[in-house]
């Protein structure tokens, strides 16, 4: 085993370097490097080898990151090997990848009150606000429309379907309702199609299934409810609901059609804070009761329970890896693998926030990366291969963060108590990844 790092001065370690980014490949011949070498020195070594190997000399100096057994090197080499229990008697395999460029702030959009919910899709960004409004924005910061119908703060928003000239979206509010909206892009007009009634307290989370036909909502009334996301005339509703429709239509003109839930999932003991679809017939919910529950929506039953020590505020599911990420009031982000027999056991923890972790979301294109926002006013970009510290801390945020979103691959979004939607671009990282000539987008994104 390795000795303490201070005893490694003058010692050397046999290493073999490899990469999945073909453009930067060097010889796989083992090299002897100083045992206390760090990332900058290793990066210089790879650049030197590249300049020697590439006759065309078309590669400028590149900053690289290094992984050993799937974890980023963040200590001197000898210290990392010692901490990881890796033998120094053998040739150590070291993977290198192009270091990701720091996200760049590209704008902040002021609202009239706290920004509590965000969802991006293609060229449009939805926000929900404590002033009771839902807003549509362009990626350039243009306010495309403001949707007003809720009577209390909007707590959650999601696109249902987009494409062509007409789209659907849903919003949930402290007024105990969800509204399904129709958005006409050509006319820049929206109208509320359905008011979903059934919750007894604030609707704090909403998720849309992959088919765009079903909605699941979570509420402070401890319940999950399933709704149809398909617009209709209301004729399928019970007679008493149809009568209500007619009365409201006479009173309000073109009032939205009332919709009742398809099913109710009852199992949490406290408020439901977050909900996601993890399959075509499976929903996952997080609660203030210290549990995350997986549900079979066809049977209406719980299939698994993941138990924490404090209230959960947010969950996110990665379709790329099958992992769940959770944010909690105990300041930790935890990663879970619900497919494993030990699904209730935490796979890994990311501990760097100093306040409640209010919102987490996986990258849509990289199975290793996720975004987190906290009451400590910090927005952090993580790579789970570097669990001890985030890759980047975004700056310029002055109040607690209530919502983050990474639905648009090149944009990191967050909003909170400073009344702003903040936007950070990852375009430089995407461009660097593309130039690396990787065989897949995930490999190209690197760390």
Number of C-alpha atoms within 10 A of each C-alpha: 11 18 12 12 17 9 12 16 13 8 13 16 21 16 18 17 20 20 19 18 20 12 14 22 17 19 12 12 9 14 15 12 16 19 22 21 17 18 18 11 13 20 21 15 13 20 20 12 15 22 17 12 14 14 8 8 10 9 12 9 13 15 18 20 20 23 20 18 13 12 16 22 22 16 14 15 21 28 22 20 21 16 12 12 11 16 12 18 10 10 14 19 16 17 20 26 24 22 18 20 17 17 20 16 17 15 15 18 15 15 19 13 18 24 29 26 29 27 22 24 18 12 10 18 25 23 27 30 27 22 17 20 23 27 18 21 18 15 18 12 17 12 13 14 16 14 17 14 13 21 14 18 22 30 27 29 29 25 22 24 20 16 10 9 11 16 16 23 21 27 29 31 27 22 19 22 25 29 24 28 22 20 22 15 15 9 9 12 14 19 18 20 22 25 22 22 16 15 23 15 18 23 29 26 27 26 24 24 19 14 10 17 14 17 25 27 30 30 28 21 18 21 24 28 20 20 20 19 22 13 15 13 11 16 11 10 16 11 10 8 17 17 12 13 21 14 13 16 14 11 10 10 10 13 18 22 26 19 28 19 17 12 15 17 20 14 14 20 14 18 24 30 25 28 28 25 22 21 14 13 12 17 21 27 27 32 28 21 19 19 22 26 20 22 22 17 21 10 10 14 14 17 14 16 17 18 17 18 11 16 23 31 23 28 27 26 24 20 16 14 12 13 20 23 26 26 27 27 21 17 20 20 24 19 21 21 20 22 11 9 8 12 15 18 16 17 15 14 16 20 15 15 22 15 18 24 30 25 29 27 25 27 25 17 18 20 18 20 23 22 24 29 29 27 21 18 24 22 30 21 23 23 23 22 19 19 16 15 18 22 19 16 14 17 13 11 19 13 18 22 29 25 30 26 26 23 20 19 18 18 21 26 25 29 32 27 19 20 20 24 24 21 22 19 18 19 16 15 21 19 13 17 23 16 12 20 16 19 12 12 14 17 19 23 23 25 26
